Amino acid sequence: MSAVSRVGALVRWWSARIAVLRWGAVALGTGILWWSSAQSGNPLGDSTAAEFVHNGAHVVAYGALAALALAALAPPESWHASQVATAVLIAGCYGVVDEIHQHFVPGRTCSAADAITDVVGSSLACCWLLGHVADRPAARRAVPALVLAALAAVAFATWGPW
């Protein structure tokens, strides 16, 4: 069984759980992100490489949050563009809320570049899932462009003007 097949099986299994569990996982994900962003400074250090990895973690974390939201909305067989947009909107809006939260945490900053990275990571994860798990070729074709967008967003968050 390929990795994509295993991910698909996991998503199908998870989306068949009761709604309170699926949405509870989304809430748990937001809680973990809130706790993580409440920590002062970058635990990886202050080097440029550490900053790049830290900013790249936004792609992974918010991609995971969007994936949880997408699986909470419906099973893969019935995913469509509005559900993908809703999952990206949930993760993206939470990213903005979390950036505002970081404004009040000593050693952290509120960054529009990080919020952009959150949205790009959410979009990447949802398009990957839609393309590979729900077998939508158009979404699969969008993934390479979103990978490049994610790299650009991480680079901008690391070396950009803020």
C-alpha positions, 0 to 999 in steps of 0.5 A: 500500500502506497503512502498516498493510499495510507493517507487516504485510508486514514482520512476516510476512517477519520472522517467517518468518526462522530462530528464531536471527535472530528471538530474536537481534533480541530479545537485541540489543534488550535489549542496546541498552536495557541500554546506554542505561540505563547512561548517566548522567542524561537526555541530553535535559536536566532540563526537564519537557518533556525528562523527559516525552519521556524517559518516553515513550520507554519506551513506544516502546522496550518496545513495540518489544521486545515486538513483536520478541518477539511476532514471534519467538514465531510468525507473525501468522496463529497469534498468540493471547492467550497469545503476546501475554501472553508477549511482554508478560511478556518485555518487562515482566520485562526492564523490571523487570531494567533498572530494577534495573540503573539503581539502580546507575548514577550519575544514574539511578533505579530507578522503578516508574513506569517499569516500569509504563510499559514494560508499558503500552507493551508491551501497546499495541504487541502489541494494535496488532499483533494488531488490525491485522496479525493482524486481530483486532477486539477487540484493535483496539478495545483500542488507544485505551484503551491509548494513554490508559493509556500517556499516563497512565503517562508523565504519572505517571512524569514528575510522580508521587510518585517 
